[in-house]
Amino acid sequence: MVKSIDAGTSRAVAGRGGPTAPVRWVLAGLSLSMLLSSLGTSIANVGLPALAHAFGASFQQVQWVVLAYLLAVTTLIVGAGRLGDLIGRRRLLLAGVLLFTVASALCGAAATLWLLIAARAAQGLGAAVMMALTMAFVGEAVPKARTGRAMGLLGTMSAIGTALGPSLGGVLISGFGWRAIFLVTVPLGLATLVLVRRHLPADRHLPADRHLLADRTPPGGPQRSSTPRPAFDHPGTVLLALTLAAYALAMTLGHGHFGGLGAVLLAAAVLGAVLFVRVEARAASPLIRPAMFRDPALSASLAMSTLVSTVMMATLVVGPFYLSRALGLDDALVGLVLSAGPLVAALTGVPAGRVADRFGAYRMTVAGLGAAATGCVLLAVTPTAFGVLGYVGPLVIVTAGYAVFQTANNTAVMADVPADRRGVTSGMLNLSRNLGLITGTSVMGAVFAFASATDDVTTAGSGAVATGMRVTFAVAAALVLAALALAATGRTLTRRLAQGS
């Protein structure tokens, strides 16, 4: 896969001041970085029962092993991307990979649960840096005409990490104990560190924001030979992190049940968002320029990513209950059936990128959304009598559509981003996806429970679970159709702005 992207691109990249090393090695380092961050997300979930037993802790306590990582990634990913834009993406990516690797070793050596949770938070910080900067490097490493293929490769590696986590974690725990699920990422981290250090292009001086430069040069005054870069927006970064943390906790702590604490946290998130917008509007060098959201194409892409990621969580929230309660499958078969989704995503990524390069990102964005909507409708109307095939067939369509959409959408956003904004834009793309996954866990779980007419879906009858699934995926289909409407609206507004200028 990497070799096919590399063909004919090394000279083009070198001509732009990029790496002289073969692009395949650059993409190998970026791919491992993406694999590590997604593996860190998925591998810990399977170890929660073993961790509860090892530390004599409750499920509510050990779930923080997962939440600490998720919160660190979600709250810090935009700030990590912006910091990379300012101080150099290569050096920050090296620091992120090193932090992830060291934190993985500390996780494996943790003597208490709270030390493990602290190490997982540090691991999440490293993952936030890797996620934010990996896509940003594509613009420097790969010619624009092949951006889709590179994005597809990164999507494939993310899907492989997600799919590999539960199965690899189960094998490691049964053979070597829970510490192995964290220690296994140490050699992978070291390999990533070597590839990134040797082959990624050296940091170049990135120009400061153009509007800031204009403000600092008086009319008719002498042109400065050099202008200091804008400062990092510490107040905006802290405020955004606290806002996102409040939202993530509101969506995850209740496990689909929205109580008083969730309402308080959600209100805090809304207040934080309002304050963040006001702070950024007045900041000399904002973390996120408000003008970015006046770009209809970017705004639509971020909103679509959130909506579709919310839908994808329905397959993980509803799928296990439907397969076990409604179809009567045992745990092994449930895991096997659920692995079909990540497997399809892994196989679809690179081909989707090639198609996006050939036919255009917008067309493939619409095609991916259309396929996802079709799969959701089929899941909503297919009778239980169709059995496993009645679930797997539509699931394949939904997942393939998602993979095509994600590759094309990421390509559309990152292809034309100025060099000095690639990190923060990549961070925003990843953030929109994470917010969708977090929201989907709570919202889709609540829809499923409500439609099943039960407070505890683990004891619901097969008929109630089947009804809950149909209603949930009907809602999911509506969300994907809303994303399609956003795609069309963003396209229309972008054309009007282009004609007006």
C-alpha positions as CSV (number, residue, x, y, z in Angstrom):
1,M,0.0,0.0,0.0
2,V,2.7,2.5,1.0
3,K,4.8,1.5,-2.1
4,S,2.0,2.3,-4.5
5,I,1.6,5.8,-3.0
6,D,5.4,6.3,-3.1
7,A,5.7,5.7,-6.8
8,G,6.6,8.8,-8.6
9,T,6.2,11.1,-5.7
10,S,9.7,11.5,-4.1
11,R,10.9,13.9,-6.7
12,A,7.8,16.0,-6.5
13,V,8.0,16.3,-2.7
14,A,11.8,17.0,-2.8
15,G,11.1,19.8,-5.2
16,R,8.9,21.5,-2.7
17,G,11.6,21.4,-0.1
18,G,10.3,18.2,1.4
19,P,12.1,15.0,2.3
20,T,14.6,13.4,-0.1
21,A,14.0,10.0,1.5
22,P,11.5,7.8,-0.2
23,V,7.9,8.8,0.7
24,R,7.2,5.2,1.6
25,W,9.3,5.6,4.7
26,V,7.6,8.8,5.6
27,L,4.2,7.2,5.3
28,A,5.5,4.2,7.2
29,G,6.3,6.4,10.2
30,L,3.0,8.3,10.0
31,S,1.1,5.0,9.6
32,L,2.6,3.5,12.7
33,S,1.8,6.7,14.6
34,M,-1.8,6.4,13.6
35,L,-1.9,2.7,14.4
36,L,-0.4,3.3,17.9
37,S,-2.9,6.0,18.8
38,S,-5.9,3.9,17.7
39,L,-4.6,0.8,19.4
40,G,-4.2,2.7,22.6
41,T,-7.9,3.6,22.4
42,S,-9.2,0.1,21.8
43,I,-6.9,-2.3,23.6
44,A,-7.6,-1.2,27.2
45,N,-11.4,-1.9,27.1
46,V,-11.0,-5.7,27.0
47,G,-8.7,-5.5,30.1
48,L,-11.2,-3.8,32.4
49,P,-12.4,-7.0,34.1
50,A,-8.8,-8.2,34.7
51,L,-7.9,-4.7,36.1
52,A,-10.9,-4.8,38.5
53,H,-9.7,-8.2,39.8
54,A,-6.0,-7.2,40.0
55,F,-6.6,-4.0,41.9
56,G,-9.7,-5.1,43.8
57,A,-11.6,-2.1,42.3
58,S,-15.1,-1.5,41.1
59,F,-16.1,-1.1,37.5
60,Q,-16.7,2.6,38.1
61,Q,-13.1,3.0,39.2
62,V,-11.4,1.0,36.5
63,Q,-13.4,2.7,33.7
64,W,-11.2,5.7,34.4
65,V,-8.4,3.7,32.7
66,V,-10.3,4.2,29.5
67,L,-11.8,7.6,30.3
68,A,-8.4,9.2,31.2
69,Y,-7.0,8.4,27.8
70,L,-10.2,9.5,26.0
71,L,-10.4,12.8,27.9
72,A,-6.7,13.6,27.3
73,V,-7.1,13.0,23.5
74,T,-10.3,14.9,23.2
75,T,-9.4,18.0,25.3
76,L,-5.8,18.5,24.0
77,I,-5.9,17.5,20.4
78,V,-6.6,21.0,19.0
79,G,-4.0,22.6,21.2
80,A,-1.5,20.0,20.2
81,G,-2.1,20.7,16.5
82,R,-1.8,24.5,17.0
83,L,1.4,24.0,19.0
84,G,2.9,22.0,16.2
85,D,2.1,24.8,13.7
86,L,4.0,27.2,15.9
87,I,7.1,25.3,17.2
88,G,7.5,22.8,14.4
89,R,5.5,19.6,13.7
90,R,8.4,17.2,13.4
91,R,9.9,18.0,16.8
92,L,6.5,17.9,18.5
93,L,5.6,14.6,16.9
94,L,8.9,13.1,18.1
95,A,8.0,14.4,21.6
96,G,4.5,12.9,21.3
97,V,5.7,9.5,20.2
98,L,8.4,9.5,23.0
99,L,5.8,10.5,25.6
100,F,3.4,7.8,24.4
101,T,6.1,5.1,24.5
102,V,7.4,6.1,28.0
103,A,3.8,6.3,29.3
104,S,3.1,2.8,27.9
105,A,6.0,1.4,29.9
106,L,4.7,3.2,33.0
107,C,1.2,1.8,32.5
108,G,2.7,-1.7,32.3
109,A,4.7,-1.1,35.5
110,A,2.0,0.7,37.5
111,A,1.7,-0.6,41.1
112,T,-1.6,1.0,41.9
113,L,-4.8,1.8,39.9
114,W,-4.3,5.6,40.3
115,L,-0.8,5.4,38.9
116,L,-2.1,3.5,36.0
117,I,-4.8,6.1,35.4
118,A,-2.2,8.9,35.5
119,A,0.0,7.1,33.1
120,R,-2.9,6.5,30.7
121,A,-3.6,10.3,30.8
122,A,0.0,10.9,29.8
123,Q,-0.4,8.2,27.1
124,G,-3.5,10.1,25.8
125,L,-1.5,13.3,25.6
126,G,1.0,11.6,23.4
127,A,-1.8,10.1,21.3
128,A,-3.4,13.6,20.9
129,V,-0.1,14.9,19.5
130,M,0.2,11.9,17.1
131,M,-3.4,12.2,15.9
132,A,-3.2,15.9,15.4
133,L,0.0,16.0,13.5
134,T,-0.1,12.8,11.4
135,M,-2.6,14.1,8.9
136,A,-0.9,17.5,8.9
137,F,2.3,15.9,7.6
138,V,0.5,14.5,4.5
139,G,0.5,18.0,2.9
140,E,4.3,18.1,3.2
141,A,5.1,14.5,2.3
142,V,2.7,13.7,-0.6
143,P,1.8,15.7,-3.7
144,K,-1.8,17.1,-3.7
145,A,-2.9,14.7,-6.5
146,R,-2.2,11.7,-4.2
147,T,-3.5,13.2,-1.0
148,G,-6.5,10.9,-1.0
149,R,-4.4,7.7,-1.2
150,A,-2.3,8.8,1.8
151,M,-5.4,9.7,3.8
152,G,-6.9,6.4,2.9
153,L,-3.8,4.6,4.2
154,L,-4.0,6.5,7.5
155,G,-7.7,5.6,7.8
156,T,-6.8,2.0,7.1
157,M,-4.2,2.0,9.9
158,S,-6.6,3.6,12.3
159,A,-9.2,0.9,11.5
160,I,-6.6,-1.9,11.9
161,G,-5.7,-0.5,15.3
162,T,-9.3,-0.4,16.4
163,A,-10.0,-3.9,15.1
164,L,-6.7,-5.4,16.5
165,G,-7.1,-4.0,20.0
166,P,-9.8,-6.3,21.5
167,S,-8.5,-9.5,19.9
168,L,-4.8,-8.8,20.6
169,G,-5.6,-7.6,24.1
170,G,-7.6,-10.8,24.9
171,V,-4.7,-13.0,23.7
172,L,-2.1,-11.0,25.7
173,I,-4.2,-11.0,28.9
174,S,-4.8,-14.7,28.8
175,G,-1.1,-15.5,28.1
176,F,0.8,-12.8,30.0
177,G,-1.5,-10.8,32.2
178,W,-2.9,-7.3,32.0
179,R,0.4,-5.5,31.9
180,A,1.2,-7.0,28.5
181,I,-1.6,-4.9,26.8
182,F,0.3,-1.8,27.6
183,L,3.9,-3.1,27.2
184,V,3.2,-4.4,23.7
185,T,3.1,-0.8,22.4
186,V,6.6,0.0,23.7
187,P,8.5,-1.7,20.8
188,L,6.0,-0.3,18.3
189,G,6.6,3.2,19.8
190,L,10.4,2.8,19.5
191,A,10.1,1.8,15.9
192,T,7.8,4.8,15.2
193,L,10.3,7.1,16.9
194,V,13.2,5.8,14.6
195,L,11.1,6.2,11.4
196,V,9.9,9.7,12.3
197,R,13.4,10.9,13.3
198,R,15.1,9.6,10.2
199,H,12.6,10.3,7.5
200,L,10.1,13.1,8.3
201,P,11.0,16.4,6.7
202,A,12.8,18.9,8.9
203,D,10.8,21.7,10.5
204,R,10.8,24.9,8.4
205,H,10.0,28.4,9.6
206,L,6.3,28.7,9.3
207,P,5.0,32.2,8.6
208,A,2.9,33.9,11.2
209,D,-0.8,34.4,10.5
210,R,-1.1,36.7,7.5
211,H,-3.6,39.1,9.2
212,L,-1.2,39.5,12.1
213,L,1.7,40.3,9.8
214,A,-0.4,42.9,8.1
215,D,-1.3,44.5,11.4
216,R,2.3,44.8,12.4
217,T,3.6,46.5,9.3
218,P,2.6,50.2,9.2
219,P,1.5,51.6,5.8
220,G,4.5,52.8,3.9
221,G,6.8,51.7,6.6
222,P,9.9,49.5,6.1
223,Q,9.3,45.8,5.5
224,R,10.8,43.7,8.3
225,S,13.1,40.9,7.3
226,S,11.6,38.7,9.9
227,T,8.5,38.8,12.1
228,P,8.1,36.8,15.3
229,R,5.6,34.0,15.2
230,P,2.3,34.5,17.0
231,A,2.2,33.4,20.6
232,F,0.5,30.2,21.7
233,D,-3.0,30.9,23.0
234,H,-2.8,29.6,26.6
235,P,-6.2,31.0,27.8
236,G,-8.1,29.7,24.8
237,T,-6.4,26.3,25.1
238,V,-7.2,25.9,28.8
239,L,-10.8,27.1,28.3
240,L,-11.4,24.8,25.3
241,A,-9.9,21.8,27.3
242,L,-12.1,22.4,30.3
243,T,-15.2,22.8,28.0
244,L,-14.5,19.6,26.1
245,A,-13.7,17.8,29.4
246,A,-17.1,18.9,30.8
247,Y,-18.9,17.7,27.6
248,A,-17.1,14.4,27.4
249,L,-17.8,13.6,31.1
250,A,-21.5,14.6,30.6
251,M,-21.8,12.2,27.7
252,T,-19.8,9.2,29.2
253,L,-20.3,9.1,33.0
254,G,-24.1,8.3,32.8
255,H,-23.7,5.4,30.3
256,G,-26.7,6.5,28.4
257,H,-28.7,7.7,31.5
258,F,-28.6,11.5,31.7
259,G,-29.0,12.6,35.4
260,G,-28.4,15.7,37.5
261,L,-24.6,15.5,37.2
262,G,-24.8,15.2,33.5
263,A,-27.0,18.2,33.3
264,V,-24.6,20.3,35.4
265,L,-21.6,19.2,33.3
266,L,-23.5,19.9,30.0
267,A,-24.5,23.4,31.3
268,A,-20.8,24.0,32.1
269,A,-19.8,22.9,28.6
270,V,-22.3,25.3,27.1
271,L,-21.1,28.2,29.2
272,G,-17.5,27.3,28.4
273,A,-18.2,27.3,24.7
274,V,-19.7,30.8,24.9
275,L,-16.7,32.1,26.9
276,F,-14.3,30.4,24.5
277,V,-15.9,32.1,21.5
278,R,-15.6,35.5,23.2
279,V,-12.0,34.9,24.3
280,E,-11.0,33.9,20.8
281,A,-12.7,36.9,19.2
282,R,-10.5,39.2,21.3
283,A,-7.2,37.2,21.2
284,A,-4.3,38.6,19.2
285,S,-3.3,35.0,18.2
286,P,-6.3,32.8,18.8
287,L,-6.1,29.0,19.0
288,I,-9.0,28.8,16.5
289,R,-9.6,31.8,14.4
290,P,-13.4,32.6,14.3
291,A,-13.0,33.3,10.6
292,M,-12.4,29.6,10.0
293,F,-16.0,28.9,10.7
294,R,-17.1,31.4,8.1
295,D,-15.7,28.9,5.5
296,P,-18.9,26.9,4.7
297,A,-16.9,24.0,3.3
298,L,-14.8,23.5,6.5
299,S,-17.8,24.1,8.8
300,A,-19.9,21.5,6.8
301,S,-17.0,19.0,6.9
302,L,-16.6,19.2,10.6
303,A,-20.3,18.9,11.3
304,M,-20.6,16.0,8.9
305,S,-17.7,14.2,10.6
306,T,-19.4,14.6,14.0
307,L,-22.8,13.3,12.7
308,V,-21.4,10.3,10.9
309,S,-19.1,9.3,13.8
310,T,-22.2,9.5,16.1
311,V,-23.9,7.1,13.8
312,M,-20.9,4.7,13.7
313,M,-21.1,4.4,17.5
314,A,-24.6,2.9,17.1
315,T,-23.0,-0.3,15.6
316,L,-20.9,-0.7,18.7
317,V,-23.6,0.3,21.2
318,V,-26.5,-1.6,19.7
319,G,-24.7,-4.4,17.9
320,P,-23.6,-6.6,20.8
321,F,-27.1,-6.5,22.5
322,Y,-28.9,-7.3,19.2
323,L,-26.6,-10.2,18.3
324,S,-26.7,-11.7,21.8
325,R,-30.3,-11.0,22.9
326,A,-32.2,-11.0,19.7
327,L,-30.2,-13.5,17.6
328,G,-28.9,-15.6,20.5
329,L,-25.2,-15.7,19.6
330,D,-22.6,-16.5,22.2
331,D,-19.8,-14.1,23.1
332,A,-17.3,-15.6,20.7
333,L,-19.6,-15.3,17.7
334,V,-20.7,-11.8,18.8
335,G,-17.0,-10.7,18.8
336,L,-16.4,-12.3,15.4
337,V,-19.5,-10.6,13.8
338,L,-18.6,-7.2,15.2
339,S,-15.0,-7.5,13.8
340,A,-16.5,-7.4,10.3
341,G,-16.9,-3.6,10.6
342,P,-13.3,-2.7,11.3
343,L,-12.1,-5.3,8.8
344,V,-14.2,-3.7,6.0
345,A,-12.9,-0.2,7.1
346,A,-9.3,-1.5,6.9
347,L,-9.8,-2.9,3.4
348,T,-11.7,0.1,2.1
349,G,-9.4,2.9,3.1
350,V,-6.7,2.9,0.4
351,P,-9.1,2.1,-2.5
352,A,-11.3,4.9,-1.3
353,G,-8.4,7.3,-1.4
354,R,-7.5,6.3,-4.9
355,V,-11.1,6.9,-6.0
356,A,-11.2,10.2,-4.2
357,D,-8.0,11.3,-6.1
358,R,-9.6,10.3,-9.4
359,F,-13.2,11.4,-9.1
360,G,-12.9,14.3,-6.6
361,A,-13.4,14.5,-2.9
362,Y,-16.8,16.0,-3.0
363,R,-18.3,13.2,-5.2
364,M,-16.9,10.5,-3.0
365,T,-18.1,12.3,0.2
366,V,-21.6,12.2,-1.2
367,A,-21.2,8.6,-2.3
368,G,-19.9,7.5,1.1
369,L,-22.8,9.2,2.9
370,G,-25.3,7.7,0.5
371,A,-23.9,4.2,1.2
372,A,-24.0,4.8,4.9
373,A,-27.6,6.0,4.8
374,T,-28.6,3.0,2.7
375,G,-27.0,0.6,5.2
376,C,-28.7,2.3,8.1
377,V,-32.1,2.0,6.4
378,L,-31.5,-1.7,5.8
379,L,-30.6,-2.3,9.4
380,A,-33.8,-0.5,10.4
381,V,-36.1,-2.6,8.2
382,T,-34.5,-6.0,8.0
383,P,-36.5,-8.6,9.9
384,T,-34.8,-10.7,12.7
385,A,-35.6,-13.8,10.6
386,F,-32.7,-12.9,8.3
387,G,-30.3,-13.8,11.1
388,V,-26.7,-12.9,11.1
389,L,-26.5,-12.2,7.4
390,G,-29.3,-9.7,7.8
391,Y,-27.1,-7.8,10.2
392,V,-23.6,-8.3,8.6
393,G,-24.7,-7.3,5.1
394,P,-26.0,-3.8,6.0
395,L,-23.2,-3.4,8.5
396,V,-20.6,-3.9,5.7
397,I,-22.4,-1.2,3.6
398,V,-22.5,1.2,6.5
399,T,-18.8,0.7,7.4
400,A,-17.6,0.9,3.8
401,G,-19.6,4.1,3.3
402,Y,-18.1,5.5,6.4
403,A,-14.6,4.7,5.3
404,V,-15.2,6.3,1.9
405,F,-16.7,9.4,3.5
406,Q,-14.0,9.8,6.1
407,T,-11.2,9.5,3.5
408,A,-12.8,11.9,1.1
409,N,-13.8,14.4,3.7
410,N,-10.3,14.5,5.3
411,T,-8.8,14.9,1.8
412,A,-11.2,17.8,1.0
413,V,-10.3,19.6,4.2
414,M,-6.5,19.0,4.3
415,A,-5.7,19.4,0.6
416,D,-5.9,23.2,0.5
417,V,-5.0,24.2,4.1
418,P,-2.2,26.7,4.4
419,A,1.0,25.3,5.9
420,D,0.8,27.4,9.0
421,R,-2.7,26.0,9.9
422,R,-2.4,22.3,9.0
423,G,-1.8,21.2,12.6
424,V,-4.8,23.0,14.1
425,T,-7.1,22.0,11.2
426,S,-6.1,18.4,11.5
427,G,-6.7,18.6,15.3
428,M,-10.2,20.0,14.6
429,L,-11.0,17.2,12.2
430,N,-9.9,14.6,14.8
431,L,-11.8,16.4,17.5
432,S,-15.0,16.4,15.4
433,R,-14.7,12.7,15.0
434,N,-14.0,12.1,18.7
435,L,-16.9,14.3,19.7
436,G,-19.2,12.2,17.5
437,L,-17.9,9.0,19.0
438,I,-18.5,10.4,22.6
439,T,-21.9,11.7,21.7
440,G,-22.9,8.5,20.0
441,T,-22.1,6.4,23.0
442,S,-24.5,8.4,25.2
443,V,-27.2,9.5,22.7
444,M,-27.5,6.3,20.7
445,G,-27.4,4.3,23.9
446,A,-30.3,6.4,25.2
447,V,-32.3,6.1,22.0
448,F,-31.8,2.3,22.1
449,A,-32.9,2.0,25.7
450,F,-35.9,4.3,25.2
451,A,-37.0,2.4,22.0
452,S,-36.6,-1.0,23.9
453,A,-38.9,0.3,26.6
454,T,-36.6,-0.9,29.4
455,D,-34.2,0.6,31.9
456,D,-31.8,-2.4,31.6
457,V,-31.2,-3.6,28.1
458,T,-29.1,-6.5,29.4
459,T,-32.3,-8.2,30.6
460,A,-34.7,-7.0,27.8
461,G,-36.4,-9.6,25.7
462,S,-35.5,-10.4,22.1
463,G,-38.5,-8.6,20.6
464,A,-37.8,-5.4,22.6
465,V,-34.1,-5.4,21.6
466,A,-35.0,-5.9,17.9
467,T,-37.4,-3.0,18.1
468,G,-34.8,-0.8,19.8
469,M,-32.3,-1.6,17.1
470,R,-34.7,-0.7,14.3
471,V,-35.6,2.6,15.9
472,T,-31.9,3.4,16.6
473,F,-30.9,2.9,13.1
474,A,-33.9,4.8,11.8
475,V,-32.5,7.8,13.8
476,A,-29.0,7.0,12.5
477,A,-30.3,7.1,8.9
478,A,-31.9,10.5,9.6
479,L,-28.5,11.8,10.9
480,V,-26.7,10.6,7.8
481,L,-29.3,12.3,5.6
482,A,-28.7,15.5,7.6
483,A,-25.0,15.1,6.8
484,L,-25.9,14.8,3.1
485,A,-27.9,18.0,3.3
486,L,-24.9,19.7,4.9
487,A,-22.6,18.5,2.1
488,A,-24.9,20.0,-0.5
489,T,-25.4,23.3,1.5
490,G,-21.6,23.7,2.0
491,R,-21.0,23.1,-1.7
492,T,-23.6,25.7,-2.7
493,L,-22.4,28.4,-0.3
494,T,-18.8,27.9,-1.3
495,R,-19.7,28.4,-5.0
496,R,-21.7,31.5,-4.2
497,L,-18.7,32.9,-2.2
498,A,-16.4,32.1,-5.1
499,Q,-18.6,33.8,-7.6
500,G,-19.0,36.9,-5.3
501,S,-15.3,37.3,-5.0
